[in-house]
Amino acid sequence: MRAALFDLDGTLINTERRSLAMWAMLLDNHGVEHDHVLLRRFMGRRGADVLPDFFPDGDVRALLDEVHSYHDHQGLPDVVPVPGAAELVRRVAAHGSAIGLVTSAGRAWARERLAQVGVADLVQTIVSAEDVVVGKPDPSGYLEAAFRLDVKPGECVAFEDSLAGIAAAQAAGMACVGVATTHRPDELSHADLVISDLSGIDWPLTGIGWSRPRY
């Protein structure tokens, strides 16, 4: 385990409920019918990759600008770190392992949230939505992070809360820890390990890649 690669939203910081509320506002404002199942398409994925499903002829850039304008809307869920997030990142850094962030969010948002968690100075590379042609579940973001950190994909452990993220990490040839903050544990059972949050997680992890998923 030479590197730990973290997803951001839902993994290091609890933002998924807020994000889904904002996507719902966008769809409501345009009269697009939706339910919870349809909204889950956005989880772990770049908005630019999902919006054409709802707006086949829409201006994706304009739609993204509109949803970003909702950030200060009253009544949205608070943005708070996932329990244990800062402590785990600091343990990885103290061990001397490389640390990367692979997120479907934009770079500016990622930097702000890492600062909020208190680990911005420890993350050595950020692969954001702007850095890939195709987002998760495509593995290119994880492969790019491994390349930047000069480690082999098989030497990396990814931490992910979404189905798209787990698929991306595993397609890149990495072991993956599923963090059950936004999905039920059984939905993440294909991950190499499933945990409720990042509290009390040691580094290096023991037996990951060979142990059965557990919660």
N, C-alpha and C positions, 0 to 999 in steps of 0.2 A: 504494500500500500504506500505508494510514493506520493499520491495526491488525493485530495478530497475535492470533489466538484459539487457545488450546491446550486440547486434551483433557488429562486428568491421567493416569489409570491406563494404563500401556503407552506413553504418549507422553512425559510428563515424568518418570515414575517407573515402575520395573519392578515391577508388582504383579499382573499378569494371571495368572501361574502360581499365585501365592498365592490369588488370588480364586477361580480355578477349583477349586483343591484344597478350599477352604471350601465352595463350592457342591456339590462331590462328597460331602463329609462330610454335608451336610444331606440330600441325596437318599439316601445310604446309611442314615442314621439313620431315615429314614421308609420304607425298603424300596422306593424308586423306582428302577427300572432305568434305566441311562444309559450312554452311551459318550462318547468325545471329541467326536463330531459334535454330540450333543445338548447337551453342556456349552458348546459354542461359542455357543449361543443367548444366553448371559449376556454375552458379550464386547461391551463398549461400550454396553450397555443397562442401564437401571434394573432392579434386581432385582424391583421391584414390577410391572414390565411383563412379566417373563418367568415369574415363579413360577406364575401361573395356568395356564400351559401344562403344568406338572407337577402342580399341585395345584388342579384346577378348583373345588373347594369348600373350599379351605384358607383359613386366617386369615393373610393376607399379612403383616400387621403382626407377628404372633407368629413367623412363619417368618423374617422379616427380623431380629427380635431374636435368634432362635436362631443364625442364621448369624453375626451380629455377635459373639456370645459365643465364637466360635471364634478370634478374633483372636490370643489369647495361647497357642493350642494349640502344643505342641512339635512340631517337625519341619516346620513350614510354611516355604516358601521365604522368603528374606530380602527385605526391601523396600529397594531401592537406586535412586538416580536413574539415568535413562537418560543414557548418555554424551553430553556436550555440552549438556545441558538448561539448566543454570544459565547457561552462557556465552552461549547463544543468547538467552535472555530478557533478559540484561543488554545484549546488542548491540541488541536491539529498543528497549529503554528508552533507551539512549544515543543512538539515532537520533531519538528523540522520538515514536515511534509508540506508539499506545495498545496496552495488553495486557489481554486478558481470558481467563478460564478457563471452559470449558463442559464440565461433567462429569456423568456419570450417578451419581456418588457423592454422599454427603451433604456438607453444608457443613462440619461439624466435621472429618471425614476430610480434606477438601480443604485446609483451613487447616493441619492438621498436616503434610500431605505437602508443601505449598508451603514451609513452614518448614524441612522436612527438606532440600528441594532448595536452599534458601537464597534464594528469590526472593519470599517472601510480601509484602515491602514494595513490590514492583514491579508486582504484578498489581492492576489498578484495579477490576476487577469479577469476581465469581464467580457464575456461573449453575449452580446445583447441582440435584440431584434434587428438592429441595423447591420449586424455583422454576418448574417447568413442570407442566402437566397431563399431557402425553404426552412421553415421553423419546425419545431417538434410536432409530430413524432419522428421526423427525419433526424438522423444522428449527426448531421454536419456540425451543429453547435458544440456537441461534446467532443467530437473529433478535433475541432479547431482549438478548443481549450487544452486538450492534451498536447497538441502540437506546440502551442504557445508556451506551455510549461515544460516542454521537452521530456515528456513521459509517455510511455506506451499506454494505449487504452486499457489493456489488461492490468495495469498497475494503478488504476484509478477506481475509486468508489464514488458513486453519485448518490446524492440525497434528493429525493423527489416526492412530491405529494400527488401528482396527477398521473393519469393513465398514459397520456401522451408523453410525459416526461420519462416515465419508467421505460416505455417502449423505445424512446430515443437513446437513453443510456445503454440499454441492453443491446440495441442494434449496433451501437458503437463498440461493443465488446467489453463493456464495463459491468462490474457488480453494482447492484443498485439497492439502496435502502428506501423502502416505502414509508413515508411519514403520513400517518392517518389523521391529518388535520382537516381534510376536505372530502375524503372518501371513507367509506366503511373499511375496516381492516380486511374483510374477505374480498373486497374489490381489488385490493392491492396484493393478493396472495401470490401473484407471479413474480413479485420482487424477491430478492435474495434474503431479505430480512424486512419485517414490518414492525414499526414502533409507533407509539401514540404521539410522541413529540420528541424533542431532542434532549430532554432532561436525563442526566446521569449516563449519557452514552460515552463510553471510553474510546480512546484512539491509541493505537490501531484497534480495529474491530477484530474479534476472535471468530475465525471459522466462516466468515462471510464468503459466499460463493459455493459453499458446500453444505451449510446448515439449512434446515427446512425453515421457511418463513414462520415467524412467530410474532405474537402481539403482547 
